[in-house]
Amino acid sequence: MDPAIPPIIREQVVPRADIITPNQFELGFLTDTSPLSLEETLASADLARAMGPTTVLVTSTLFSEDAIGMLAVNGDGAWLVETPRLPMKANGSGDITAAMFTAHLHDTGSPAEALARTASAVFAVLKETLESGERELRLIAARDAIANPACEFEVRQVR
């Protein structure tokens, strides 16, 4: 990556965004922190919100060994959802997560509901992709889960 890009993202892009969707590592980069625990990640998300965005969705949080999570933080609170960790890396999972969360937040106005729908839809897509043996997301095969997420994972308010 061109070394001029990170400062542009931090100083010009993030302050203009309504929603940002960094993973845990990227959140640390944006806020010059090293968030590992839930408390540290919440503090880093608050620093990111202070830069301009009203909502921060931290993707790929790793607070336990057998689960992967997403943490949504806005001015009303913070919510965490965790799903089983699947043994794979898929191209585009961050993109679909950002798109689904943004769409569901717009539709519902509720970060918790958006998180529940996003986690279920993305998990279904990833599971379908894993079962296919491919690295490219199986969006068409998982279209029903995308259109009507099962909301099968518990969303906990953590603040």
ZAKOLZA-726667 format. One record per residue (C-alpha): z negated, y, x negated; residue in one letter. Coordinates in steps of 0.02 Angstrom, whole numbers, plus 32768, in hexadecimal, padded with zeros to 4 digits. Layout:
BEGIN
@up=Z | north=Y | east=X | resn=A
...
REM end
This chain:
BEGIN
@up=8000 | north=8000 | east=8000 | resn=M
@up=8028 | north=80AE | east=7FC6 | resn=D
@up=7F84 | north=80FD | east=7F8D | resn=P
@up=7FAC | north=819B | east=7FF2 | resn=A
@up=7FA7 | north=813B | east=8097 | resn=I
@up=7EEB | north=8114 | east=80A6 | resn=P
@up=7EB3 | north=81CA | east=809B | resn=P
@up=7F38 | north=81FA | east=811C | resn=I
@up=7EF8 | north=8173 | east=8192 | resn=I
@up=7E43 | north=81A8 | east=817A | resn=R
@up=7E5D | north=8264 | east=817D | resn=E
@up=7EF1 | north=827E | east=81F2 | resn=Q
@up=7F0E | north=81E5 | east=8260 | resn=V
@up=7E5E | north=81AD | east=828F | resn=V
@up=7E22 | north=825C | east=82C4 | resn=P
@up=7EB3 | north=8268 | east=833F | resn=R
@up=7E9A | north=81BA | east=838B | resn=A
@up=7E41 | north=8196 | east=842E | resn=D
@up=7E29 | north=80DE | east=8403 | resn=I
@up=7E2B | north=8088 | east=835A | resn=I
@up=7E2A | north=7FCC | east=8341 | resn=T
@up=7DFB | north=7FA5 | east=828D | resn=P
@up=7DBB | north=7EFD | east=8256 | resn=N
@up=7D11 | north=7EF9 | east=8203 | resn=Q
@up=7D59 | north=7F12 | east=8154 | resn=F
@up=7DCB | north=7FA1 | east=818B | resn=E
@up=7D39 | north=7FF5 | east=81E3 | resn=L
@up=7CDB | north=7FF3 | east=813E | resn=G
@up=7D70 | north=803F | east=80E6 | resn=F
@up=7D81 | north=80C9 | east=8168 | resn=L
@up=7CC9 | north=80F6 | east=8161 | resn=T
@up=7CA7 | north=80D1 | east=80A9 | resn=D
@up=7C27 | north=804E | east=80D9 | resn=T
@up=7C16 | north=7F91 | east=80CA | resn=S
@up=7BE4 | north=7F56 | east=8178 | resn=P
@up=7BAE | north=7EA1 | east=817C | resn=L
@up=7B25 | north=7E95 | east=8200 | resn=S
@up=7B30 | north=7ECA | east=82B5 | resn=L
@up=7AC0 | north=7F60 | east=8291 | resn=E
@up=7B2A | north=7F97 | east=81FC | resn=E
@up=7BC9 | north=7F82 | east=8261 | resn=T
@up=7B81 | north=7FEA | east=82F0 | resn=L
@up=7B52 | north=8073 | east=8274 | resn=A
@up=7C01 | north=806E | east=8227 | resn=S
@up=7C51 | north=8076 | east=82D4 | resn=A
@up=7BE6 | north=8110 | east=82F9 | resn=D
@up=7C26 | north=8160 | east=8258 | resn=L
@up=7CD8 | north=8138 | east=828D | resn=A
@up=7CBA | north=8184 | east=833A | resn=R
@up=7C77 | north=8220 | east=82E5 | resn=A
@up=7D22 | north=8230 | east=8293 | resn=M
@up=7D74 | north=824A | east=833E | resn=G
@up=7D97 | north=81AB | east=83A1 | resn=P
@up=7D33 | north=8194 | east=8440 | resn=T
@up=7D3F | north=80D6 | east=8439 | resn=T
@up=7D3A | north=805F | east=83A6 | resn=V
@up=7D68 | north=7FA8 | east=83BB | resn=L
@up=7D33 | north=7F47 | east=8321 | resn=V
@up=7D99 | north=7EA8 | east=831B | resn=T
@up=7D74 | north=7E0B | east=82B8 | resn=S
@up=7CBA | north=7E26 | east=82A6 | resn=T
@up=7C63 | north=7D99 | east=824A | resn=L
@up=7BAD | north=7D96 | east=827D | resn=F
@up=7BA0 | north=7CD8 | east=8285 | resn=S
@up=7BF4 | north=7C48 | east=822C | resn=E
@up=7C46 | north=7BF3 | east=82C0 | resn=D
@up=7C7B | north=7C8B | east=8326 | resn=A
@up=7CE9 | north=7D23 | east=8316 | resn=I
@up=7CC5 | north=7DBE | east=837A | resn=G
@up=7CFD | north=7E65 | east=83B9 | resn=M
@up=7C8B | north=7EFB | east=83CB | resn=L
@up=7CB7 | north=7F8E | east=843C | resn=A
@up=7C58 | north=8031 | east=8421 | resn=V
@up=7C65 | north=80D3 | east=8483 | resn=N
@up=7BF1 | north=815E | east=84BB | resn=G
@up=7BA6 | north=80F1 | east=8545 | resn=D
@up=7B73 | north=805E | east=84D7 | resn=G
@up=7BAF | north=7FC9 | east=8475 | resn=A
@up=7BE7 | north=7F1C | east=84AD | resn=W
@up=7C04 | north=7E7C | east=844B | resn=L
@up=7C67 | north=7DE1 | east=8478 | resn=V
@up=7C79 | north=7D48 | east=840A | resn=E
@up=7CF1 | north=7CB6 | east=8417 | resn=T
@up=7CFB | north=7C14 | east=83B6 | resn=P
@up=7D4E | north=7C2C | east=830E | resn=R
@up=7DF5 | north=7BD2 | east=8308 | resn=L
@up=7E2F | north=7B88 | east=8261 | resn=P
@up=7EC8 | north=7BF7 | east=824F | resn=M
@up=7F13 | north=7C9E | east=8221 | resn=K
@up=7F9A | north=7CDE | east=8296 | resn=A
@up=8015 | north=7D6A | east=827D | resn=N
@up=7FFB | north=7DF6 | east=82FB | resn=G
@up=7F4D | north=7DCC | east=833D | resn=S
@up=7F0D | north=7E7B | east=8317 | resn=G
@up=7FA2 | north=7EC8 | east=836E | resn=D
@up=7F8B | north=7E65 | east=840F | resn=I
@up=7ED1 | north=7E88 | east=840B | resn=T
@up=7EED | north=7F44 | east=83FD | resn=A
@up=7F70 | north=7F43 | east=8486 | resn=A
@up=7F0B | north=7ED7 | east=84FE | resn=M
@up=7E6A | north=7F3A | east=84E5 | resn=F
@up=7EC1 | north=7FE1 | east=84FB | resn=T
@up=7F19 | north=7FA7 | east=8599 | resn=A
@up=7E7D | north=7F5A | east=85E5 | resn=H
@up=7E12 | north=7FF2 | east=85BA | resn=L
@up=7E93 | north=8061 | east=860D | resn=H
@up=7E98 | north=7FF1 | east=86A8 | resn=D
@up=7DDD | north=7FD7 | east=86BD | resn=T
@up=7D89 | north=806A | east=8666 | resn=G
@up=7D06 | north=7FEC | east=862D | resn=S
@up=7CF7 | north=7FBB | east=8575 | resn=P
@up=7C96 | north=7F1E | east=85A6 | resn=A
@up=7D1C | north=7EE5 | east=8622 | resn=E
@up=7DA7 | north=7F11 | east=85A8 | resn=A
@up=7D4E | north=7EAC | east=8523 | resn=L
@up=7D37 | north=7E14 | east=8595 | resn=A
@up=7DEE | north=7E14 | east=85C8 | resn=R
@up=7E2C | north=7E32 | east=8517 | resn=T
@up=7DC2 | north=7DA9 | east=84C9 | resn=A
@up=7DFB | north=7D28 | east=8549 | resn=S
@up=7EB3 | north=7D55 | east=853E | resn=A
@up=7EB7 | north=7D5D | east=8480 | resn=V
@up=7E56 | north=7CBB | east=846F | resn=F
@up=7ED1 | north=7C65 | east=84E4 | resn=A
@up=7F65 | north=7CA6 | east=8480 | resn=V
@up=7F17 | north=7C6F | east=83DC | resn=L
@up=7EEA | north=7BC3 | east=8421 | resn=K
@up=7F9B | north=7BAC | east=8461 | resn=E
@up=7FDD | north=7BE3 | east=83B7 | resn=T
@up=7F6A | north=7B6C | east=835B | resn=L
@up=7F9F | north=7ADA | east=83C8 | resn=E
@up=8056 | north=7B04 | east=83A9 | resn=S
@up=8042 | north=7AFA | east=82EC | resn=G
@up=809C | north=7BA1 | east=82DA | resn=E
@up=805E | north=7C44 | east=828C | resn=R
@up=80B9 | north=7CB6 | east=8304 | resn=E
@up=8058 | north=7CD9 | east=83A2 | resn=L
@up=808B | north=7C6F | east=8438 | resn=R
@up=808C | north=7D03 | east=84B1 | resn=L
@up=8105 | north=7CB8 | east=852F | resn=I
@up=80A9 | north=7C12 | east=8534 | resn=A
@up=8004 | north=7C6F | east=8553 | resn=A
@up=804B | north=7CEF | east=85CD | resn=R
@up=7FDE | north=7CB6 | east=865F | resn=D
@up=7F3F | north=7CCF | east=85F7 | resn=A
@up=7F7F | north=7D7A | east=85C2 | resn=I
@up=7FA5 | north=7DAE | east=8675 | resn=A
@up=7F05 | north=7D65 | east=86BF | resn=N
@up=7E7F | north=7D52 | east=8639 | resn=P
@up=7DF7 | north=7CD4 | east=8665 | resn=A
@up=7D68 | north=7D43 | east=8625 | resn=C
@up=7D12 | north=7CA6 | east=85E8 | resn=E
@up=7CAD | north=7CF2 | east=8559 | resn=F
@up=7C0A | north=7D4F | east=8570 | resn=E
@up=7C0B | north=7E09 | east=8549 | resn=V
@up=7B61 | north=7E46 | east=8511 | resn=R
@up=7B2D | north=7EFC | east=8510 | resn=Q
@up=7ADF | north=7F14 | east=8464 | resn=V
@up=7AB6 | north=7FCC | east=8478 | resn=R
REM end
